[in-house]
């Protein structure tokens, strides 16, 4: 599994219990198990939900599901 796939699956897993749609960055961060401190790691790469949230734009919302969130984050992070 590539770093991109690994981080993607961790984001989806981290949002497994989230209620969608998620309409704001604050609600998205709150949906992660440890909030902004939730960390995804693969090899030497690590990213917190707070850091990933910085990659999102107002126009990205609302998110309909966890896969959509993960797709946007890994694409913008350049993984």
Chimera marker file (.cmm) of the C-alpha trace (Angstrom):
<marker_set name="trace">
<marker id="1" x="0.000" y="0.000" z="0.000" r="1" g="1" b="0" radius="0.5"/>
<marker id="2" x="1.353" y="3.430" z="-0.943" r="1" g="1" b="0" radius="0.5"/>
<marker id="3" x="1.658" y="6.288" z="1.555" r="1" g="1" b="0" radius="0.5"/>
<marker id="4" x="-1.229" y="8.018" z="-0.229" r="1" g="1" b="0" radius="0.5"/>
<marker id="5" x="-3.469" y="4.935" z="0.064" r="1" g="1" b="0" radius="0.5"/>
<marker id="6" x="-2.449" y="4.370" z="3.682" r="1" g="1" b="0" radius="0.5"/>
<marker id="7" x="-3.181" y="7.951" z="4.781" r="1" g="1" b="0" radius="0.5"/>
<marker id="8" x="-6.422" y="7.909" z="2.764" r="1" g="1" b="0" radius="0.5"/>
<marker id="9" x="-7.631" y="4.766" z="4.538" r="1" g="1" b="0" radius="0.5"/>
<marker id="10" x="-6.667" y="6.180" z="7.946" r="1" g="1" b="0" radius="0.5"/>
<marker id="11" x="-8.693" y="9.335" z="7.279" r="1" g="1" b="0" radius="0.5"/>
<marker id="12" x="-11.698" y="7.272" z="6.193" r="1" g="1" b="0" radius="0.5"/>
<marker id="13" x="-11.280" y="5.084" z="9.297" r="1" g="1" b="0" radius="0.5"/>
<marker id="14" x="-10.956" y="8.109" z="11.551" r="1" g="1" b="0" radius="0.5"/>
<marker id="15" x="-14.270" y="9.413" z="10.285" r="1" g="1" b="0" radius="0.5"/>
<marker id="16" x="-16.070" y="6.061" z="10.484" r="1" g="1" b="0" radius="0.5"/>
<marker id="17" x="-18.364" y="7.268" z="13.280" r="1" g="1" b="0" radius="0.5"/>
<marker id="18" x="-18.935" y="10.757" z="11.873" r="1" g="1" b="0" radius="0.5"/>
<marker id="19" x="-22.386" y="11.964" z="10.912" r="1" g="1" b="0" radius="0.5"/>
<marker id="20" x="-22.525" y="13.332" z="7.384" r="1" g="1" b="0" radius="0.5"/>
<marker id="21" x="-23.043" y="15.761" z="5.770" r="1" g="1" b="0" radius="0.5"/>
<marker id="22" x="-20.405" y="17.858" z="7.532" r="1" g="1" b="0" radius="0.5"/>
<marker id="23" x="-20.901" y="21.535" z="6.770" r="1" g="1" b="0" radius="0.5"/>
<marker id="24" x="-18.020" y="23.361" z="8.502" r="1" g="1" b="0" radius="0.5"/>
<marker id="25" x="-14.294" y="22.921" z="9.204" r="1" g="1" b="0" radius="0.5"/>
<marker id="26" x="-15.024" y="22.989" z="12.949" r="1" g="1" b="0" radius="0.5"/>
<marker id="27" x="-17.517" y="20.128" z="12.680" r="1" g="1" b="0" radius="0.5"/>
<marker id="28" x="-15.067" y="18.151" z="10.550" r="1" g="1" b="0" radius="0.5"/>
<marker id="29" x="-12.271" y="18.479" z="13.119" r="1" g="1" b="0" radius="0.5"/>
<marker id="30" x="-14.689" y="17.567" z="15.896" r="1" g="1" b="0" radius="0.5"/>
<marker id="31" x="-15.636" y="14.383" z="13.990" r="1" g="1" b="0" radius="0.5"/>
<marker id="32" x="-12.108" y="12.941" z="14.309" r="1" g="1" b="0" radius="0.5"/>
<marker id="33" x="-11.475" y="10.763" z="17.412" r="1" g="1" b="0" radius="0.5"/>
<marker id="34" x="-8.886" y="13.143" z="18.936" r="1" g="1" b="0" radius="0.5"/>
<marker id="35" x="-10.095" y="16.259" z="17.148" r="1" g="1" b="0" radius="0.5"/>
<marker id="36" x="-7.362" y="18.365" z="15.532" r="1" g="1" b="0" radius="0.5"/>
<marker id="37" x="-4.705" y="16.203" z="17.243" r="1" g="1" b="0" radius="0.5"/>
<marker id="38" x="-5.785" y="13.014" z="15.430" r="1" g="1" b="0" radius="0.5"/>
<marker id="39" x="-2.667" y="11.859" z="13.560" r="1" g="1" b="0" radius="0.5"/>
<marker id="40" x="-2.347" y="9.679" z="10.467" r="1" g="1" b="0" radius="0.5"/>
<marker id="41" x="1.065" y="8.063" z="9.883" r="1" g="1" b="0" radius="0.5"/>
<marker id="42" x="2.638" y="6.118" z="7.061" r="1" g="1" b="0" radius="0.5"/>
<marker id="43" x="6.369" y="5.519" z="6.931" r="1" g="1" b="0" radius="0.5"/>
<marker id="44" x="8.096" y="8.835" z="7.644" r="1" g="1" b="0" radius="0.5"/>
<marker id="45" x="4.970" y="10.854" z="6.821" r="1" g="1" b="0" radius="0.5"/>
<marker id="46" x="2.572" y="12.063" z="9.479" r="1" g="1" b="0" radius="0.5"/>
<marker id="47" x="-0.246" y="14.575" z="9.294" r="1" g="1" b="0" radius="0.5"/>
<marker id="48" x="-2.653" y="15.753" z="11.959" r="1" g="1" b="0" radius="0.5"/>
<marker id="49" x="-6.298" y="16.501" z="11.306" r="1" g="1" b="0" radius="0.5"/>
<marker id="50" x="-5.533" y="20.123" z="12.179" r="1" g="1" b="0" radius="0.5"/>
<marker id="51" x="-2.805" y="20.325" z="9.519" r="1" g="1" b="0" radius="0.5"/>
<marker id="52" x="-5.033" y="18.587" z="6.983" r="1" g="1" b="0" radius="0.5"/>
<marker id="53" x="-7.832" y="21.004" z="7.772" r="1" g="1" b="0" radius="0.5"/>
<marker id="54" x="-5.579" y="23.818" z="6.597" r="1" g="1" b="0" radius="0.5"/>
<marker id="55" x="-5.706" y="22.309" z="3.102" r="1" g="1" b="0" radius="0.5"/>
<marker id="56" x="-9.474" y="22.676" z="2.866" r="1" g="1" b="0" radius="0.5"/>
<marker id="57" x="-11.409" y="25.580" z="1.386" r="1" g="1" b="0" radius="0.5"/>
<marker id="58" x="-14.809" y="26.946" z="2.330" r="1" g="1" b="0" radius="0.5"/>
<marker id="59" x="-16.057" y="25.808" z="-1.087" r="1" g="1" b="0" radius="0.5"/>
<marker id="60" x="-15.187" y="22.155" z="-0.245" r="1" g="1" b="0" radius="0.5"/>
<marker id="61" x="-18.099" y="21.989" z="2.183" r="1" g="1" b="0" radius="0.5"/>
<marker id="62" x="-20.411" y="20.239" z="2.713" r="1" g="1" b="0" radius="0.5"/>
<marker id="63" x="-18.720" y="16.850" z="2.662" r="1" g="1" b="0" radius="0.5"/>
<marker id="64" x="-21.104" y="13.955" z="2.014" r="1" g="1" b="0" radius="0.5"/>
<marker id="65" x="-18.872" y="11.111" z="3.249" r="1" g="1" b="0" radius="0.5"/>
<marker id="66" x="-15.447" y="10.212" z="4.637" r="1" g="1" b="0" radius="0.5"/>
<marker id="67" x="-14.059" y="9.149" z="1.249" r="1" g="1" b="0" radius="0.5"/>
<marker id="68" x="-14.755" y="12.624" z="-0.121" r="1" g="1" b="0" radius="0.5"/>
<marker id="69" x="-12.807" y="14.196" z="2.782" r="1" g="1" b="0" radius="0.5"/>
<marker id="70" x="-9.874" y="11.805" z="2.310" r="1" g="1" b="0" radius="0.5"/>
<marker id="71" x="-9.808" y="12.334" z="-1.475" r="1" g="1" b="0" radius="0.5"/>
<marker id="72" x="-9.466" y="16.112" z="-1.103" r="1" g="1" b="0" radius="0.5"/>
<marker id="73" x="-6.876" y="15.959" z="1.691" r="1" g="1" b="0" radius="0.5"/>
<marker id="74" x="-4.495" y="13.460" z="0.062" r="1" g="1" b="0" radius="0.5"/>
<marker id="75" x="-4.741" y="15.248" z="-3.303" r="1" g="1" b="0" radius="0.5"/>
<marker id="76" x="-3.951" y="18.680" z="-1.839" r="1" g="1" b="0" radius="0.5"/>
<marker id="77" x="-1.233" y="17.308" z="0.463" r="1" g="1" b="0" radius="0.5"/>
<marker id="78" x="0.586" y="16.014" z="-2.597" r="1" g="1" b="0" radius="0.5"/>
<marker id="79" x="0.925" y="12.494" z="-1.189" r="1" g="1" b="0" radius="0.5"/>
<link id1="1" id2="2" r="1" g="1" b="0" radius="0.2"/>
<link id1="2" id2="3" r="1" g="1" b="0" radius="0.2"/>
<link id1="3" id2="4" r="1" g="1" b="0" radius="0.2"/>
<link id1="4" id2="5" r="1" g="1" b="0" radius="0.2"/>
<link id1="5" id2="6" r="1" g="1" b="0" radius="0.2"/>
<link id1="6" id2="7" r="1" g="1" b="0" radius="0.2"/>
<link id1="7" id2="8" r="1" g="1" b="0" radius="0.2"/>
<link id1="8" id2="9" r="1" g="1" b="0" radius="0.2"/>
<link id1="9" id2="10" r="1" g="1" b="0" radius="0.2"/>
<link id1="10" id2="11" r="1" g="1" b="0" radius="0.2"/>
<link id1="11" id2="12" r="1" g="1" b="0" radius="0.2"/>
<link id1="12" id2="13" r="1" g="1" b="0" radius="0.2"/>
<link id1="13" id2="14" r="1" g="1" b="0" radius="0.2"/>
<link id1="14" id2="15" r="1" g="1" b="0" radius="0.2"/>
<link id1="15" id2="16" r="1" g="1" b="0" radius="0.2"/>
<link id1="16" id2="17" r="1" g="1" b="0" radius="0.2"/>
<link id1="17" id2="18" r="1" g="1" b="0" radius="0.2"/>
<link id1="18" id2="19" r="1" g="1" b="0" radius="0.2"/>
<link id1="19" id2="20" r="1" g="1" b="0" radius="0.2"/>
<link id1="20" id2="21" r="1" g="1" b="0" radius="0.2"/>
<link id1="21" id2="22" r="1" g="1" b="0" radius="0.2"/>
<link id1="22" id2="23" r="1" g="1" b="0" radius="0.2"/>
<link id1="23" id2="24" r="1" g="1" b="0" radius="0.2"/>
<link id1="24" id2="25" r="1" g="1" b="0" radius="0.2"/>
<link id1="25" id2="26" r="1" g="1" b="0" radius="0.2"/>
<link id1="26" id2="27" r="1" g="1" b="0" radius="0.2"/>
<link id1="27" id2="28" r="1" g="1" b="0" radius="0.2"/>
<link id1="28" id2="29" r="1" g="1" b="0" radius="0.2"/>
<link id1="29" id2="30" r="1" g="1" b="0" radius="0.2"/>
<link id1="30" id2="31" r="1" g="1" b="0" radius="0.2"/>
<link id1="31" id2="32" r="1" g="1" b="0" radius="0.2"/>
<link id1="32" id2="33" r="1" g="1" b="0" radius="0.2"/>
<link id1="33" id2="34" r="1" g="1" b="0" radius="0.2"/>
<link id1="34" id2="35" r="1" g="1" b="0" radius="0.2"/>
<link id1="35" id2="36" r="1" g="1" b="0" radius="0.2"/>
<link id1="36" id2="37" r="1" g="1" b="0" radius="0.2"/>
<link id1="37" id2="38" r="1" g="1" b="0" radius="0.2"/>
<link id1="38" id2="39" r="1" g="1" b="0" radius="0.2"/>
<link id1="39" id2="40" r="1" g="1" b="0" radius="0.2"/>
<link id1="40" id2="41" r="1" g="1" b="0" radius="0.2"/>
<link id1="41" id2="42" r="1" g="1" b="0" radius="0.2"/>
<link id1="42" id2="43" r="1" g="1" b="0" radius="0.2"/>
<link id1="43" id2="44" r="1" g="1" b="0" radius="0.2"/>
<link id1="44" id2="45" r="1" g="1" b="0" radius="0.2"/>
<link id1="45" id2="46" r="1" g="1" b="0" radius="0.2"/>
<link id1="46" id2="47" r="1" g="1" b="0" radius="0.2"/>
<link id1="47" id2="48" r="1" g="1" b="0" radius="0.2"/>
<link id1="48" id2="49" r="1" g="1" b="0" radius="0.2"/>
<link id1="49" id2="50" r="1" g="1" b="0" radius="0.2"/>
<link id1="50" id2="51" r="1" g="1" b="0" radius="0.2"/>
<link id1="51" id2="52" r="1" g="1" b="0" radius="0.2"/>
<link id1="52" id2="53" r="1" g="1" b="0" radius="0.2"/>
<link id1="53" id2="54" r="1" g="1" b="0" radius="0.2"/>
<link id1="54" id2="55" r="1" g="1" b="0" radius="0.2"/>
<link id1="55" id2="56" r="1" g="1" b="0" radius="0.2"/>
<link id1="56" id2="57" r="1" g="1" b="0" radius="0.2"/>
<link id1="57" id2="58" r="1" g="1" b="0" radius="0.2"/>
<link id1="58" id2="59" r="1" g="1" b="0" radius="0.2"/>
<link id1="59" id2="60" r="1" g="1" b="0" radius="0.2"/>
<link id1="60" id2="61" r="1" g="1" b="0" radius="0.2"/>
<link id1="61" id2="62" r="1" g="1" b="0" radius="0.2"/>
<link id1="62" id2="63" r="1" g="1" b="0" radius="0.2"/>
<link id1="63" id2="64" r="1" g="1" b="0" radius="0.2"/>
<link id1="64" id2="65" r="1" g="1" b="0" radius="0.2"/>
<link id1="65" id2="66" r="1" g="1" b="0" radius="0.2"/>
<link id1="66" id2="67" r="1" g="1" b="0" radius="0.2"/>
<link id1="67" id2="68" r="1" g="1" b="0" radius="0.2"/>
<link id1="68" id2="69" r="1" g="1" b="0" radius="0.2"/>
<link id1="69" id2="70" r="1" g="1" b="0" radius="0.2"/>
<link id1="70" id2="71" r="1" g="1" b="0" radius="0.2"/>
<link id1="71" id2="72" r="1" g="1" b="0" radius="0.2"/>
<link id1="72" id2="73" r="1" g="1" b="0" radius="0.2"/>
<link id1="73" id2="74" r="1" g="1" b="0" radius="0.2"/>
<link id1="74" id2="75" r="1" g="1" b="0" radius="0.2"/>
<link id1="75" id2="76" r="1" g="1" b="0" radius="0.2"/>
<link id1="76" id2="77" r="1" g="1" b="0" radius="0.2"/>
<link id1="77" id2="78" r="1" g="1" b="0" radius="0.2"/>
<link id1="78" id2="79" r="1" g="1" b="0" radius="0.2"/>
</marker_set>
